[in-house]
Amino acid sequence: MPFLCDVITLFPEMFNAITQYGITGKACKNAIFQLITWNPRDFTHNNHRTIDDNPYGGGPGMVMMAQPLEEAIIQAQTRQIKLGLKNTKVLYLSPQGKRLDHETVKMLSNLPGLILLCGRYKGIDERLIINQVDMELSIGDYVLSGGELAAMVLIDCIIRQIPGTLGDPESANQDSFTNGLLDHPHYTRPEQYKGDYVPEILISGNHAHIRRWRLQQSLGRTWLKRPDLFELKFAQGMTREEEILLEEFKESYKSR
Ligand SMILES: C[S@@+](CC[C@H](N)C(=O)[O-])C[C@H]1O[C@@H](n2cnc3c(N)ncnc32)[C@H](O)[C@@H]1O
């Protein structure tokens, strides 16, 4: 059964970016996930297919009305129920939501499906959010013009966690954040590029040394670039090997 993703959006065509290209496009073709869009305009009961109106209390911008969104959500839920899913979570992409992180992505990738709600304009009538939305998720502390790009970011990172999506299933497990650290650096051919050489250890063929070097780079980079992550990872202390590798990294960093 594919991961079922029903998206409520005024701009369904935008989602071609993930259903037709790259890893997610391939996953879609291989039925690892299925994406269906629902346009709230198709659920309006007025001749102009209007989905927004002025805000009560005045002020700039328009607000998306609850009724077309609620009917679109019900249609999405009905489809997922027919396919055997129960109580699918309705998730609203919003700058006011919980900030997206690796833990949340992992948790969501274990669900059989999701219903994603993309806002536009000033946002959505609050009553719809209170009554229909299970979770609000933000992709960062800034404001986008609409929820579509945020929904695509979310879908992309969920899909790459689903077994069968990546050529090598180990690949996602070695990316940044999976073990609480940033990924180590990567190099490919040629061995020398504009006077810079690939670190010798990577062409030594000694897998134990390569593992140690990579762990050291991950530790060092996390310590340098993301002290917040580093503190979280090592709140309970480091192993002796990690301590030694980090000390070596700090020494070589100081003498640069
Ligand atoms: C212009 S924004 C509305 C912002 C809203 N007035 C506020 O300040 O909280 C329009 C839509 O873009 C989406 N959006 C904007 N920023 C986002 C973010 N950081 N993460 C997820 N969705 C976002 C939401 O769906 C939102 O309803």
The ligand as an ORCA input file, in Angstrom:
! r2SCAN-3c Opt
* xyz 0 1
  C       1.040     34.594      4.040
  S       0.878     33.113      4.955
  C      -0.165     33.597      6.283
  C       0.612     33.958      7.500
  C      -0.234     34.287      8.713
  N      -0.957     35.520      8.539
  C       0.680     34.409      9.931
  O       1.359     35.429     10.035
  O       0.737     33.476     10.750
  C      -0.143     32.118      3.923
  C      -0.002     30.626      4.127
  O       1.324     30.214      3.850
  C       1.638     29.057      4.598
  N       2.900     29.320      5.315
  C       3.521     30.505      5.445
  N       4.658     30.407      6.117
  C       4.813     29.113      6.437
  C       5.796     28.379      7.157
  N       6.862     28.981      7.690
  N       5.633     27.046      7.282
  C       4.552     26.429      6.770
  N       3.567     27.084      6.077
  C       3.694     28.400      5.915
  C       0.447     28.778      5.509
  O      -0.313     27.727      4.944
  C      -0.300     30.090      5.497
  O      -1.676     29.934      5.697
*
